[in-house]
Amino acid sequence: MKILIIGCGRVGSRLARRLATQGHQVAIVDNTREAFLRLGPSFGGKTYQGSGLDHDVLERAGAQSADMGITVTGGDNRNLMIAQLLQHKYGVARNIARLHDPVRAKIFHDMGIETVCTTTIVEGLLESFVNTGHFPSLPNE
């Protein structure tokens, strides 16, 4: 699968490494070149420096042929705008935007953007811990 990840912070870099190791074709975009150091020397994907809102950067990164877009930058608004851009301009069928605001996550989910809301995920994990005394199994690295 061709996967385009926007944002090479902690989440984006870890996800990019894992998916590339599984054999996916991964391209990752970030504003700062130094962010790519998080990927390590054995990263098997491609890196593109620039804004995920820049059409030239997205096209160099292969947005027009991506099967999935994942936006994990630091800002909810930016993640939503990039996910919409990938969906509407480049025809990327599946787009996932990481958000912190649960209200915004629901609105955009209803508009066809898959959302992962860190606030509700952490809330659910903590509730599970309170009710069962342990966390569900999570991937470790």
C-alpha atoms as a printed R data frame, in Angstrom:
    type eleno elety resid chain resno       x      y      z
1   ATOM     1    CA   MET     A     1   0.000  0.000  0.000
2   ATOM     2    CA   LYS     A     2   1.234  3.538 -0.792
3   ATOM     3    CA   ILE     A     3   0.946  5.623  2.356
4   ATOM     4    CA   LEU     A     4   1.618  9.342  2.664
5   ATOM     5    CA   ILE     A     5   2.287 10.589  6.198
6   ATOM     6    CA   ILE     A     6   2.308 14.303  6.934
7   ATOM     7    CA   GLY     A     7   4.214 15.101 10.125
8   ATOM     8    CA   CYS     A     8   7.444 13.453 11.266
9   ATOM     9    CA   GLY     A     9   7.138 14.020 14.990
10  ATOM    10    CA   ARG     A    10   7.045 11.194 17.524
11  ATOM    11    CA   VAL     A    11   3.872  9.605 16.135
12  ATOM    12    CA   GLY     A    12   4.597 10.130 12.444
13  ATOM    13    CA   SER     A    13   8.169  8.854 12.614
14  ATOM    14    CA   ARG     A    14   7.311  5.751 14.651
15  ATOM    15    CA   LEU     A    15   4.385  4.937 12.376
16  ATOM    16    CA   ALA     A    16   6.455  5.491  9.220
17  ATOM    17    CA   ARG     A    17   9.178  3.129 10.450
18  ATOM    18    CA   ARG     A    18   6.679  0.426 11.420
19  ATOM    19    CA   LEU     A    19   4.735  0.613  8.144
20  ATOM    20    CA   ALA     A    20   7.892  0.647  6.001
21  ATOM    21    CA   THR     A    21   9.164 -2.413  7.889
22  ATOM    22    CA   GLN     A    22   5.880 -4.163  7.061
23  ATOM    23    CA   GLY     A    23   6.524 -3.601  3.360
24  ATOM    24    CA   HIS     A    24   4.341 -0.568  2.662
25  ATOM    25    CA   GLN     A    25   5.610  2.202  0.385
26  ATOM    26    CA   VAL     A    26   5.872  5.126  2.800
27  ATOM    27    CA   ALA     A    27   6.483  8.769  1.978
28  ATOM    28    CA   ILE     A    28   6.693 11.241  4.857
29  ATOM    29    CA   VAL     A    29   6.532 15.036  4.752
30  ATOM    30    CA   ASP     A    30   7.688 17.510  7.389
31  ATOM    31    CA   ASN     A    31   8.594 21.195  7.476
32  ATOM    32    CA   THR     A    32  11.968 20.623  9.091
33  ATOM    33    CA   ARG     A    33  14.789 18.453  7.766
34  ATOM    34    CA   GLU     A    34  15.920 17.613 11.305
35  ATOM    35    CA   ALA     A    35  12.607 15.840 11.978
36  ATOM    36    CA   PHE     A    36  13.685 13.058  9.610
37  ATOM    37    CA   LEU     A    37  16.512 12.136 11.993
38  ATOM    38    CA   ARG     A    38  13.810 10.433 14.098
39  ATOM    39    CA   LEU     A    39  13.407  7.854 11.314
40  ATOM    40    CA   GLY     A    40  16.902  6.442 11.764
41  ATOM    41    CA   PRO     A    41  19.354  5.358  9.080
42  ATOM    42    CA   SER     A    42  17.525  2.162  8.134
43  ATOM    43    CA   PHE     A    43  14.221  3.861  7.189
44  ATOM    44    CA   GLY     A    44  13.083  2.326  3.901
45  ATOM    45    CA   GLY     A    45  10.693  5.055  2.802
46  ATOM    46    CA   LYS     A    46  11.096  8.486  1.239
47  ATOM    47    CA   THR     A    47  11.254 11.878  2.923
48  ATOM    48    CA   TYR     A    48  10.101 15.254  1.606
49  ATOM    49    CA   GLN     A    49  10.815 18.544  3.300
50  ATOM    50    CA   GLY     A    50   8.093 21.169  3.097
51  ATOM    51    CA   SER     A    51   4.565 22.000  4.133
52  ATOM    52    CA   GLY     A    52   1.826 19.419  3.838
53  ATOM    53    CA   LEU     A    53  -0.355 22.249  2.537
54  ATOM    54    CA   ASP     A    54   1.978 22.927 -0.392
55  ATOM    55    CA   HIS     A    55   0.697 21.357 -3.615
56  ATOM    56    CA   ASP     A    56   4.205 21.006 -5.074
57  ATOM    57    CA   VAL     A    57   5.421 19.141 -1.980
58  ATOM    58    CA   LEU     A    58   2.393 16.833 -1.978
59  ATOM    59    CA   GLU     A    59   2.845 16.053 -5.659
60  ATOM    60    CA   ARG     A    60   6.576 15.313 -5.240
61  ATOM    61    CA   ALA     A    61   5.629 13.008 -2.345
62  ATOM    62    CA   GLY     A    62   3.158 11.130 -4.569
63  ATOM    63    CA   ALA     A    63  -0.200 12.325 -3.250
64  ATOM    64    CA   GLN     A    64  -1.801 11.658 -6.627
65  ATOM    65    CA   SER     A    65  -1.059  7.922 -6.325
66  ATOM    66    CA   ALA     A    66  -1.353  7.427 -2.551
67  ATOM    67    CA   ASP     A    67  -3.780  4.834 -1.224
68  ATOM    68    CA   MET     A    68  -3.922  6.460  2.194
69  ATOM    69    CA   GLY     A    69  -3.035  9.783  3.791
70  ATOM    70    CA   ILE     A    70  -2.267 10.146  7.486
71  ATOM    71    CA   THR     A    71  -1.901 13.631  8.971
72  ATOM    72    CA   VAL     A    72  -0.205 13.857 12.345
73  ATOM    73    CA   THR     A    73   1.177 17.394 12.528
74  ATOM    74    CA   GLY     A    74   0.909 19.403 15.728
75  ATOM    75    CA   GLY     A    75  -2.261 21.275 14.750
76  ATOM    76    CA   ASP     A    76  -5.857 20.110 14.417
77  ATOM    77    CA   ASN     A    77  -6.741 22.722 11.779
78  ATOM    78    CA   ARG     A    78  -3.686 21.901  9.668
79  ATOM    79    CA   ASN     A    79  -4.390 18.156  9.889
80  ATOM    80    CA   LEU     A    80  -7.983 18.661  8.797
81  ATOM    81    CA   MET     A    81  -7.058 20.971  5.921
82  ATOM    82    CA   ILE     A    82  -4.416 18.553  4.642
83  ATOM    83    CA   ALA     A    83  -6.784 15.572  4.908
84  ATOM    84    CA   GLN     A    84  -9.442 17.472  2.950
85  ATOM    85    CA   LEU     A    85  -6.874 18.523  0.347
86  ATOM    86    CA   LEU     A    86  -5.717 14.930 -0.100
87  ATOM    87    CA   GLN     A    87  -9.299 13.718 -0.381
88  ATOM    88    CA   HIS     A    88 -10.724 16.356 -2.712
89  ATOM    89    CA   LYS     A    89  -7.794 17.486 -4.883
90  ATOM    90    CA   TYR     A    90  -5.773 14.271 -5.100
91  ATOM    91    CA   GLY     A    91  -8.526 11.670 -4.739
92  ATOM    92    CA   VAL     A    92  -6.845  9.824 -1.867
93  ATOM    93    CA   ALA     A    93  -9.548  7.358 -0.841
94  ATOM    94    CA   ARG     A    94  -8.666  6.999  2.855
95  ATOM    95    CA   ASN     A    95  -7.516  9.905  4.972
96  ATOM    96    CA   ILE     A    96  -6.932  9.863  8.677
97  ATOM    97    CA   ALA     A    97  -6.431 13.051 10.674
98  ATOM    98    CA   ARG     A    98  -5.141 13.027 14.241
99  ATOM    99    CA   LEU     A    99  -7.012 15.553 16.359
100 ATOM   100    CA   HIS     A   100  -7.062 16.637 19.970
101 ATOM   101    CA   ASP     A   101 -10.535 18.246 19.954
102 ATOM   102    CA   PRO     A   102 -13.337 15.647 20.254
103 ATOM   103    CA   VAL     A   103 -16.022 18.007 18.938
104 ATOM   104    CA   ARG     A   104 -14.039 18.773 15.789
105 ATOM   105    CA   ALA     A   105 -13.189 15.082 15.387
106 ATOM   106    CA   LYS     A   106 -16.870 14.142 15.288
107 ATOM   107    CA   ILE     A   107 -17.796 16.906 12.841
108 ATOM   108    CA   PHE     A   108 -15.076 15.949 10.372
109 ATOM   109    CA   HIS     A   109 -15.701 12.230 10.808
110 ATOM   110    CA   ASP     A   110 -19.296 12.932  9.779
111 ATOM   111    CA   MET     A   111 -17.911 14.749  6.691
112 ATOM   112    CA   GLY     A   112 -15.994 11.646  5.588
113 ATOM   113    CA   ILE     A   113 -12.560 12.273  7.123
114 ATOM   114    CA   GLU     A   114 -11.497  9.441  9.387
115 ATOM   115    CA   THR     A   115 -10.332 10.933 12.655
116 ATOM   116    CA   VAL     A   116  -8.309  9.692 15.594
117 ATOM   117    CA   CYS     A   117  -8.870 11.857 18.635
118 ATOM   118    CA   THR     A   118  -6.098 11.515 21.196
119 ATOM   119    CA   THR     A   119  -8.315 12.998 23.901
120 ATOM   120    CA   THR     A   120 -11.013 10.333 23.598
121 ATOM   121    CA   ILE     A   121  -8.448  7.526 23.175
122 ATOM   122    CA   VAL     A   122  -6.636  8.430 26.387
123 ATOM   123    CA   GLU     A   123  -9.953  8.921 28.147
124 ATOM   124    CA   GLY     A   124 -11.085  5.441 27.067
125 ATOM   125    CA   LEU     A   125  -7.793  3.815 28.123
126 ATOM   126    CA   LEU     A   126  -7.948  5.425 31.556
127 ATOM   127    CA   GLU     A   127 -11.593  4.445 31.977
128 ATOM   128    CA   SER     A   128 -10.686  0.869 31.048
129 ATOM   129    CA   PHE     A   129  -7.888  0.888 33.603
130 ATOM   130    CA   VAL     A   130 -10.236  2.163 36.322
131 ATOM   131    CA   ASN     A   131 -12.855 -0.483 35.504
132 ATOM   132    CA   THR     A   132 -10.602 -3.488 34.892
133 ATOM   133    CA   GLY     A   133  -7.344 -2.680 36.670
134 ATOM   134    CA   HIS     A   134  -5.252 -2.949 33.492
135 ATOM   135    CA   PHE     A   135  -4.770 -1.388 30.063
136 ATOM   136    CA   PRO     A   136  -5.635 -3.210 26.860
137 ATOM   137    CA   SER     A   137  -2.627 -4.545 24.981
138 ATOM   138    CA   LEU     A   138  -0.813 -1.794 23.099
139 ATOM   139    CA   PRO     A   139   2.012 -2.089 20.565
140 ATOM   140    CA   ASN     A   140   5.460 -1.474 22.016
141 ATOM   141    CA   GLU     A   141   8.721 -0.785 20.273
